[in-house]
């Protein structure tokens, strides 16, 4: 259990780092506020049985709810999300700039995101040439096993975030973005 919690904390720091601009402006949420906020981040059954992590004012993550379904939900800087075990493995590999795992992963971001580079998986802020893109309510399919699903989807640097597209095309961390509204 302790090893699992340490792994979750390490991987959750990826999400905090990935949205560094928003994190700098992140308001600390009480555990109750976070639990309320998570309710529309993913389907109710996912959230109900997920591990839920809260980011304190110091940027450290703490467990608010210990889950039983393999999902981890958190709000790193105003972009709440829930990720399955495969997506958490993918996020850890990206954080460490390692090899993308083969396993398939799935992420719910039904409240949308704060934006990210569409071409650079390691960008921490918007620049004139990194094709910053904000996507509304969406889900993500990640991991090398999912690459076969990306055939036929747009791979443009300046993607239309209202339609499905491949984010970070031609990088080890390319993944499918599927807007749901």
MARMIGU-49271 format. One record per residue: residue number from 1; residue in one letter; chain; y negated, x negated, z of N, C-alpha, C in turn. Coordinates in steps of 0.05 Angstrom, whole numbers, plus 32768, in hexadecimal, padded with zeros to 4 digits. Each point is the difference from the previous one (the first is absolute). Layout:
N
ATOM rofi bafi vomar   nv   nu   nw  cav  cau  caw   cv   cu   cw
ATOM  NUM    a     A    Y    X    Z    Y    X    Z    Y    X    Z
...
//
This chain:
181
ATOM rofi bafi vomar   nv   nu   nw  cav  cau  caw   cv   cu   cw
ATOM    1    x     A 8018 7FEF 8000 7FE8 8011 8000 7FE7 7FEF 8000
ATOM    2    x     A 8000 7FEB 8011 7FE8 7FEE 8002 7FFC 7FF2 7FE5
ATOM    3    x     A 8016 7FF7 7FF4 7FFE 7FF3 7FE6 7FF5 8012 7FEA
ATOM    4    x     A 8009 8019 8000 7FF6 8014 7FEE 7FE2 8005 8004
ATOM    5    x     A 7FF7 8003 8018 7FE4 8004 8006 7FF0 7FE8 7FF7
ATOM    6    x     A 8009 7FE8 8005 7FF2 7FE8 7FF7 7FFE 8000 7FE2
ATOM    7    x     A 8015 8007 7FF2 7FFF 8002 7FE3 7FEC 8014 7FF6
ATOM    8    x     A 8000 8017 800D 7FEC 8015 7FF9 7FE4 7FF6 8004
ATOM    9    x     A 7FFB 7FF3 8016 7FE5 7FF5 8006 7FF8 7FEC 7FEB
ATOM   10    x     A 8012 7FEE 7FF9 7FFA 7FEC 7FEC 7FFA 800C 7FE5
ATOM   11    x     A 8010 8013 7FF7 7FFC 800D 7FE6 7FE7 8011 8001
ATOM   12    x     A 7FFB 800E 8016 7FE9 8011 8001 7FE6 7FF0 7FFE
ATOM   13    x     A 8001 7FE6 8007 7FE8 7FF0 7FFD 7FFA 7FFC 7FE2
ATOM   14    x     A 8014 8002 7FEF 7FFB 7FFF 7FE3 7FED 8016 7FF8
ATOM   15    x     A 8005 8019 8009 7FF0 8016 7FF9 7FE3 7FFC 800A
ATOM   16    x     A 7FFE 7FF5 8018 7FE5 7FFB 800B 7FF2 7FEC 7FEE
ATOM   17    x     A 800D 7FEA 7FF8 7FF4 7FEC 7FEF 7FFA 800A 7FE4
ATOM   18    x     A 8011 8012 7FF6 7FFD 8009 7FE5 7FE7 8012 7FFD
ATOM   19    x     A 7FF6 800A 8015 7FE9 8012 7FFF 7FEA 7FF5 8012
ATOM   20    x     A 7FFA 7FE6 7FFD 7FEF 7FF2 8012 7FE4 800C 8001
ATOM   21    x     A 7FF5 8009 7FEA 7FE5 800B 8000 7FFF 8019 8012
ATOM   22    x     A 8014 8012 7FFC 8000 8018 8011 8006 7FF9 801D
ATOM   23    x     A 8010 7FEC 8005 8007 7FF8 801B 7FE8 7FF8 800F
ATOM   24    x     A 7FED 7FF2 7FF3 7FE8 7FF7 800E 7FF0 8017 8009
ATOM   25    x     A 8003 8017 7FF2 7FF0 8018 8008 8011 8015 800E
ATOM   26    x     A 8019 7FF9 8006 8013 8013 800B 7FF8 8009 801C
ATOM   27    x     A 7FFE 8019 8004 7FFB 800B 801B 801B 8000 800F
ATOM   28    x     A 7FFF 7FF8 8018 8018 8001 8011 8007 801D 8005
ATOM   29    x     A 8018 8008 7FFB 8009 801B 8006 8011 8001 8019
ATOM   30    x     A 7FFD 8015 800F 8012 8003 8016 801C 8007 7FF5
ATOM   31    x     A 8014 7FFC 8010 801B 8007 7FF7 8002 801D 7FF6
ATOM   32    x     A 7FF3 8012 800F 8001 801C 7FF8 7FF2 8004 7FE6
ATOM   33    x     A 7FE8 7FF4 7FFC 7FF2 8002 7FE6 8011 7FF6 7FE9
ATOM   34    x     A 800D 7FE9 8005 8012 7FF5 7FEB 8017 8013 7FF9
ATOM   35    x     A 800D 800A 8015 8016 8013 7FFB 7FF6 8018 7FF0
ATOM   36    x     A 7FE9 800A 8007 7FF5 8017 7FF1 7FFA 7FF8 7FE3
ATOM   37    x     A 7FF4 7FE9 7FFC 7FF9 7FF6 7FE5 8019 7FFC 7FEF
ATOM   38    x     A 8016 7FF7 800C 8018 7FFB 7FF0 800D 8019 7FF5
ATOM   39    x     A 7FF9 8017 800A 800D 8019 7FF9 7FFE 8006 7FE2
ATOM   40    x     A 7FEC 7FF7 7FF2 7FFE 8006 7FE3 8002 7FE6 7FEF
ATOM   41    x     A 800B 7FEC 800C 8004 7FE6 7FF2 8019 8000 7FEF
ATOM   42    x     A 8014 800E 800A 801B 8002 7FF4 800B 801B 8007
ATOM   43    x     A 8017 8008 7FF4 800D 8019 8008 8005 8001 801E
ATOM   44    x     A 7FFE 8017 800C 8002 8004 801D 801A 7FF4 800B
ATOM   45    x     A 8016 8003 7FF3 801A 7FF5 800A 8000 7FE2 8001
ATOM   46    x     A 7FF2 7FF3 7FED 7FFE 7FE3 8000 7FF0 7FF7 8019
ATOM   47    x     A 7FE8 800C 8004 7FEE 7FF8 8016 800D 8007 801B
ATOM   48    x     A 800C 8017 8002 800C 8009 8019 8013 7FEB 800C
ATOM   49    x     A 8010 7FF3 7FEF 8015 7FEE 800A 7FFA 7FE2 7FF9
ATOM   50    x     A 7FE7 7FFA 7FF9 7FF9 7FE5 7FF8 7FF7 7FF0 8018
ATOM   51    x     A 8001 7FE5 7FFE 7FF2 7FEF 8012 7FE3 8001 7FF9
ATOM   52    x     A 7FEF 8004 8013 7FE3 8001 7FFA 7FF2 7FEA 800F
ATOM   53    x     A 7FF1 7FF0 7FF1 7FF2 7FE9 800B 7FE2 8006 8000
ATOM   54    x     A 7FF2 7FF7 8015 7FE3 8004 8002 7FF3 7FE4 8002
ATOM   55    x     A 7FEA 7FFD 7FF1 7FF1 7FE7 8001 7FE9 8002 8014
ATOM   56    x     A 8000 7FEE 8013 7FEB 7FFF 8014 7FE7 7FF2 7FF5
ATOM   57    x     A 7FEB 8000 8010 7FE7 7FF4 7FF9 8003 7FE2 7FFA
ATOM   58    x     A 8014 7FF4 800C 8005 7FE3 7FFB 8011 7FFB 7FE7
ATOM   59    x     A 8008 8015 7FF2 8010 7FFD 7FE8 801E 7FFE 8005
ATOM   60    x     A 8008 8001 8019 801D 7FFF 8006 800C 801C 7FFF
ATOM   61    x     A 8019 8001 7FF7 800E 8019 7FFD 8011 8005 8019
ATOM   62    x     A 8001 8019 8008 8011 8008 8016 8010 8019 7FF7
ATOM   63    x     A 8017 8003 800C 8011 8017 7FF9 7FF8 8018 8011
ATOM   64    x     A 7FFA 8016 7FF2 7FF8 8019 800C 8019 8012 8002
ATOM   65    x     A 8011 7FFE 7FEC 8018 8011 7FFF 8016 7FEF 7FF4
ATOM   66    x     A 8017 7FFF 800D 8017 7FF2 7FF5 8010 8014 7FF0
ATOM   67    x     A 8005 7FF9 7FE7 800D 8012 7FED 801E 7FFC 7FFF
ATOM   68    x     A 800C 8013 7FF1 801D 8000 7FFD 8008 8002 7FE2
ATOM   69    x     A 7FEC 8002 7FEE 8007 8005 7FE4 7FFB 7FE8 7FED
ATOM   70    x     A 7FF8 7FE9 800A 7FFB 7FE9 7FEF 7FE5 7FFF 7FF4
ATOM   71    x     A 7FEF 8013 8005 7FE4 8000 7FF5 7FED 7FF4 8015
ATOM   72    x     A 7FEB 7FF3 7FF7 7FEB 7FF6 8011 7FE5 800B 7FF5
ATOM   73    x     A 7FF1 800C 8011 7FE6 800B 7FF9 7FEA 7FF2 800F
ATOM   74    x     A 7FE9 7FFC 7FF3 7FE9 7FF3 800D 7FE7 8006 7FF1
ATOM   75    x     A 7FEA 7FF9 800B 7FE6 8003 7FF3 7FF1 7FE5 8002
ATOM   76    x     A 8005 7FEF 7FED 7FF1 7FE6 8000 7FE5 8003 7FF2
ATOM   77    x     A 7FEC 8009 800F 7FE5 8001 7FF5 7FF9 8018 7FF0
ATOM   78    x     A 8009 8017 8008 7FF8 8019 7FF3 8010 8007 7FE7
ATOM   79    x     A 8017 7FF4 7FFD 8012 8006 7FEA 801C 8005 800B
ATOM   80    x     A 8004 8016 800D 801A 8005 800D 8017 8001 7FEC
ATOM   81    x     A 8017 7FF5 8009 8017 7FFF 7FEE 801A 8001 8010
ATOM   82    x     A 8015 8007 7FF3 801B 7FFF 800B 8012 7FF2 7FEC
ATOM   83    x     A 800F 7FEC 8009 8011 7FEF 7FEF 801C 8000 800A
ATOM   84    x     A 8013 8001 7FED 801C 7FFE 8008 8008 7FE3 8004
ATOM   85    x     A 8019 7FFB 8008 8008 7FE4 8006 7FFE 7FEE 7FE8
ATOM   86    x     A 8006 8009 7FE8 7FFE 7FF0 7FE8 7FE3 7FF8 7FFA
ATOM   87    x     A 7FED 8013 8005 7FE4 7FFB 7FFC 7FF5 7FEC 8015
ATOM   88    x     A 800A 8002 8018 7FF8 7FED 8015 8009 7FE4 7FF9
ATOM   89    x     A 8018 7FFE 7FF5 800B 7FE6 7FF7 7FEE 7FF4 7FEA
ATOM   90    x     A 7FF9 8011 7FED 7FEF 7FF9 7FEA 7FE4 7FF6 800A
ATOM   91    x     A 7FF5 800F 8013 7FE6 7FFA 800B 8001 7FE5 800F
ATOM   92    x     A 8016 7FFB 800E 8002 7FE6 800E 8002 7FE9 7FEC
ATOM   93    x     A 800E 8004 7FEA 8002 7FEB 7FEC 7FE5 7FFB 7FF3
ATOM   94    x     A 7FF1 8015 7FFB 7FE6 7FFD 7FF4 7FED 7FF1 8014
ATOM   95    x     A 8001 8008 8019 7FEF 7FF4 8014 8005 7FE2 8001
ATOM   96    x     A 8019 7FF8 7FFE 8008 7FE4 8002 8000 7FF2 7FE5
ATOM   97    x     A 7FF7 800E 7FEB 8000 7FF6 7FE4 801B 7FF5 7FF8
ATOM   98    x     A 8014 800E 8009 801C 7FF9 7FF9 800A 800F 7FE8
ATOM   99    x     A 8019 7FFF 7FFB 800C 800E 7FEA 8002 801E 8006
ATOM  100    x     A 7FFA 8010 7FEC 8003 801D 8004 801D 8007 8004
ATOM  101    x     A 8006 8010 8014 801C 8007 8005 800B 8012 7FE9
ATOM  102    x     A 801A 8000 7FFD 800D 8011 7FEC 8000 801D 8008
ATOM  103    x     A 8002 8005 801A 8003 801C 800A 7FE9 8012 7FF8
ATOM  104    x     A 8006 8019 7FFC 7FEC 8014 7FF9 7FF2 8009 8019
ATOM  105    x     A 7FE6 8005 7FFE 7FF1 800A 8017 7FED 8016 7FF7
ATOM  106    x     A 7FF8 8010 8014 7FEF 8017 7FFA 7FEB 8002 8016
ATOM  107    x     A 7FE7 8006 7FF7 7FE9 8002 8012 7FF2 801A 7FFA
ATOM  108    x     A 7FFA 800F 8015 7FEF 8018 7FFE 7FE3 7FF8 8008
ATOM  109    x     A 7FED 8007 7FF0 7FE4 7FFE 8007 7FF2 801A 7FF7
ATOM  110    x     A 8008 8016 800D 7FF7 801A 7FF7 7FE3 8005 8006
ATOM  111    x     A 7FF2 7FEE 800F 7FE4 8003 8004 7FF0 7FEC 7FEF
ATOM  112    x     A 800D 7FF3 7FEE 7FF3 7FED 7FEE 7FFC 7FE5 800D
ATOM  113    x     A 7FF2 7FEE 7FF2 7FFB 7FE5 800A 7FE3 7FF9 7FFF
ATOM  114    x     A 7FF9 7FE8 8009 7FE5 7FF6 8000 7FFA 7FEE 7FE8
ATOM  115    x     A 8014 7FFC 7FEF 7FFD 7FEF 7FE9 800D 7FE5 8003
ATOM  116    x     A 8007 7FF4 7FE9 800D 7FE6 7FFF 7FFD 7FF6 7FE4
ATOM  117    x     A 8003 7FE6 7FFD 8000 7FF4 7FE5 8018 800C 7FF1
ATOM  118    x     A 7FFD 8006 7FE7 8016 8009 7FF0 800F 7FEA 7FF2
ATOM  119    x     A 7FF5 7FE7 8003 800C 7FE9 7FF2 8009 7FEA 8012
ATOM  120    x     A 7FF4 7FFE 8018 8006 7FEA 8013 800C 800B 801A
ATOM  121    x     A 801A 7FFC 8004 800C 800B 8018 7FF6 7FF3 801A
ATOM  122    x     A 7FF1 7FEB 7FFE 7FF7 7FF2 8018 7FE2 8002 8005
ATOM  123    x     A 7FF2 800F 7FEF 7FE3 8003 8003 7FFA 800F 801A
ATOM  124    x     A 7FEB 7FF7 800D 7FF8 800C 801A 7FE6 800F 7FFE
ATOM  125    x     A 7FF4 8000 7FE8 7FE7 800F 7FFC 7FFA 8002 7FE3
ATOM  126    x     A 7FED 8012 7FFA 7FF9 8005 7FE4 7FEE 7FEA 7FF6
ATOM  127    x     A 8006 7FF8 7FE7 7FF0 7FEC 7FF2 7FFB 800B 7FE4
ATOM  128    x     A 7FED 7FF5 7FF1 7FFA 800A 7FE5 8018 8000 7FED
ATOM  129    x     A 8013 7FEF 8005 8016 7FFD 7FEC 801C 8007 800B
ATOM  130    x     A 8003 800C 8017 801B 8006 800A 8008 801D 7FFD
ATOM  131    x     A 7FF1 800F 7FF0 8009 801C 7FF9 8006 8011 8019
ATOM  132    x     A 7FED 8002 8012 8003 8010 8018 8005 801D 7FF9
ATOM  133    x     A 8013 800C 800D 8007 801C 7FF9 8006 800F 801A
ATOM  134    x     A 7FF6 8019 8001 8006 8012 8017 8011 8016 7FF5
ATOM  135    x     A 8016 8006 800E 8012 8015 7FF8 8001 8016 8016
ATOM  136    x     A 7FFD 8018 7FF8 8002 8017 8012 801C 8002 800B
ATOM  137    x     A 8007 8018 8008 801B 8005 800B 8015 7FF6 7FED
ATOM  138    x     A 8012 7FEF 800A 8015 7FF4 7FEF 8018 7FF7 800F
ATOM  139    x     A 8015 7FFA 7FF1 8018 7FF2 800B 8004 7FE7 7FF0
ATOM  140    x     A 800E 7FED 800B 8005 7FE7 7FF2 801E 7FFA 8001
ATOM  141    x     A 800A 7FF6 7FE9 801B 7FF6 7FFE 7FFE 7FE2 7FFD
ATOM  142    x     A 800B 7FF1 8013 7FFD 7FE3 8000 801C 7FF2 8000
ATOM  143    x     A 7FFF 7FE6 7FFC 8019 7FF0 8000 800B 7FFC 7FE4
ATOM  144    x     A 800C 7FE9 7FFC 800A 7FF9 7FE6 8014 8014 7FF5
ATOM  145    x     A 800F 800D 8011 8013 8014 7FF6 7FF2 8018 7FF2
ATOM  146    x     A 7FE7 8004 8007 7FF1 8016 7FF3 7FF3 7FF9 7FE6
ATOM  147    x     A 8002 7FE7 7FF7 7FF2 7FF8 7FE8 800A 800F 7FE7
ATOM  148    x     A 8019 8008 8000 800A 800F 7FE9 7FF2 801C 7FFE
ATOM  149    x     A 7FF6 800A 8016 7FF2 801A 8000 7FE4 7FFD 7FF4
ATOM  150    x     A 7FF6 7FE8 7FFD 7FE5 7FFC 7FF7 7FFD 8000 7FE2
ATOM  151    x     A 8016 8001 7FF2 7FFF 8000 7FE3 7FF0 8018 7FF6
ATOM  152    x     A 7FEE 7FFC 7FEE 7FF1 8016 7FF4 7FE7 8008 800F
ATOM  153    x     A 7FFC 7FF5 8018 7FE7 8007 800F 7FEA 7FEC 7FF9
ATOM  154    x     A 7FE7 8009 8000 7FEA 7FEE 7FF9 8000 7FE7 8012
ATOM  155    x     A 7FFA 7FE9 7FF4 7FFF 7FE7 800F 7FE4 7FF4 7FFD
ATOM  156    x     A 7FEC 8010 7FFC 7FE5 7FF7 7FFA 7FF2 7FF6 801A
ATOM  157    x     A 7FF1 7FEB 7FFD 7FF0 7FF5 8016 7FED 8015 800B
ATOM  158    x     A 7FF4 800F 7FEE 7FEE 8016 8008 800E 801A 7FFD
ATOM  159    x     A 8012 8005 8013 8011 8018 7FFF 7FF0 8019 8007
ATOM  160    x     A 800A 8017 7FF7 7FF5 801A 8008 800F 8008 8019
ATOM  161    x     A 7FF2 8001 8018 800E 8006 8019 8007 801D 8003
ATOM  162    x     A 7FFA 8011 7FED 8008 801C 8002 801B 8005 7FF2
ATOM  163    x     A 800B 7FEB 7FF3 8019 8002 7FF2 8012 7FE9 8009
ATOM  164    x     A 801B 8003 7FFD 8012 7FEA 8008 7FF9 7FE6 7FF1
ATOM  165    x     A 8003 7FEA 800F 7FFB 7FE6 7FF4 800F 7FEA 800F
ATOM  166    x     A 8003 7FE9 7FF3 800C 7FE9 800E 7FE9 7FEF 800B
ATOM  167    x     A 8001 7FFC 801A 7FED 7FEF 800E 800A 7FE4 8002
ATOM  168    x     A 7FEF 7FEC 7FFD 8006 7FE4 8000 8015 7FF9 7FEA
ATOM  169    x     A 7FFB 800B 7FE8 8013 7FFB 7FEA 8005 7FE2 7FFC
ATOM  170    x     A 8018 7FFA 7FF8 8009 7FE4 7FF9 7FFD 7FED 8017
ATOM  171    x     A 8001 800A 8019 8002 7FEF 8017 801A 8007 800E
ATOM  172    x     A 800A 7FEF 8012 8019 8007 800F 7FFD 801A 8010
ATOM  173    x     A 7FE7 8008 8006 7FFC 8017 8012 7FF6 8019 7FF1
ATOM  174    x     A 8005 8000 7FE5 7FF8 8018 7FF1 8010 8018 800B
ATOM  175    x     A 7FF2 8017 8000 800D 8018 800B 7FF4 8018 7FF2
ATOM  176    x     A 800E 8016 8003 7FF8 8019 7FF4 7FEF 8011 8013
ATOM  177    x     A 7FE8 8007 7FF6 7FEE 8012 800F 8002 801C 7FF4
ATOM  178    x     A 8006 8013 8010 8003 801C 7FF7 7FEE 8013 800F
ATOM  179    x     A 7FE8 8006 7FF4 7FEE 8013 800D 800E 801B 8002
ATOM  180    x     A 7FFA 800E 8015 800E 801A 8005 7FED 8018 7FFF
ATOM  181    x     A 7FE6 7FFB 7FFC 7FED 8017 7FFD 7FF0 7FFD 7FE7
//
